[in-house]
Amino acid sequence: MDIQLKRGLLEVCVLAAIKEEDSYGYKIIKDMQPYLVLSESTLYTILKRLETAEMLTVRTGDVKVPQSKTGGRCEIITSTGDIRFTIG
């Protein structure tokens, strides 16, 4: 598969994963597991690229960590608005 096509496809998948609700890295990876395997390093590279393009916002916040009974601090990823694609 062409690297640019793969990169674009992964970016769309990440944006789709956060479209309805805020999320965080581990949850995005878990949500995508039925469809594709995504490493943490790949995800955070994509998140940084999308943040630079102002397509999402990364902020620090408190969340309930699913594997423990205590809360934790992590980066929460939020969709920044409508995403428009142009074909042509």
C-alpha positions in Angstrom: 0.0 0.0 0.0 1.2 3.5 -0.9 2.6 5.2 2.3 0.7 8.4 1.7 -2.5 6.5 1.3 -1.9 4.5 4.4 -1.1 7.7 6.4 -4.2 9.4 5.2 -6.3 6.4 6.0 -4.9 6.2 9.6 -5.6 9.9 10.1 -9.2 9.5 9.0 -9.6 6.5 11.4 -8.2 8.5 14.3 -10.5 11.4 13.6 -13.5 9.1 13.3 -12.6 7.5 16.7 -12.9 10.9 18.4 -15.8 12.4 16.4 -18.5 11.6 18.9 -16.7 12.0 22.2 -13.3 13.0 23.8 -10.9 10.1 24.2 -7.3 9.3 25.1 -4.6 7.3 23.4 -5.1 3.9 25.0 -8.8 4.1 24.3 -8.3 5.0 20.7 -6.0 2.1 20.2 -8.5 -0.3 21.9 -11.4 1.1 19.9 -9.5 0.4 16.7 -8.4 -3.1 17.5 -11.3 -4.9 15.8 -10.3 -3.1 12.5 -6.6 -2.5 12.5 -3.5 -2.8 14.7 -2.1 0.6 15.7 1.0 1.0 17.9 1.3 3.8 20.5 4.2 5.4 18.6 2.2 5.5 15.4 -0.8 6.9 17.1 1.1 9.7 18.9 2.8 10.6 15.6 -0.6 10.9 14.0 -2.1 12.8 16.9 0.8 15.3 16.8 0.4 15.8 13.0 -3.4 16.3 13.4 -2.9 18.7 16.3 -0.4 20.8 14.2 -3.0 20.9 11.4 -5.5 22.1 14.0 -7.8 19.1 13.4 -7.8 18.1 17.0 -6.9 19.4 20.4 -4.8 17.7 23.0 -5.3 18.7 26.7 -4.4 17.3 30.0 -7.2 16.2 32.3 -8.3 13.7 34.9 -9.8 10.4 33.8 -10.9 7.2 35.4 -8.4 4.6 34.4 -10.3 1.5 33.4 -7.8 -1.0 34.8 -7.6 0.6 38.2 -9.9 2.0 40.8 -7.9 5.2 41.0 -8.0 8.1 38.6 -5.1 9.3 36.6 -3.9 12.2 34.5 -3.6 11.8 30.8 -3.9 13.7 27.6 -7.5 14.0 26.4 -8.0 14.2 22.6 -10.9 16.4 21.4 -12.2 16.9 17.9 -11.7 20.5 16.9 -14.7 20.9 14.6 -15.9 19.9 11.2 -13.6 18.0 9.0 -13.9 18.7 5.3 -12.4 16.5 2.5 -12.0 17.6 -1.1 -11.7 15.1 -3.8 -10.2 16.3 -7.1 
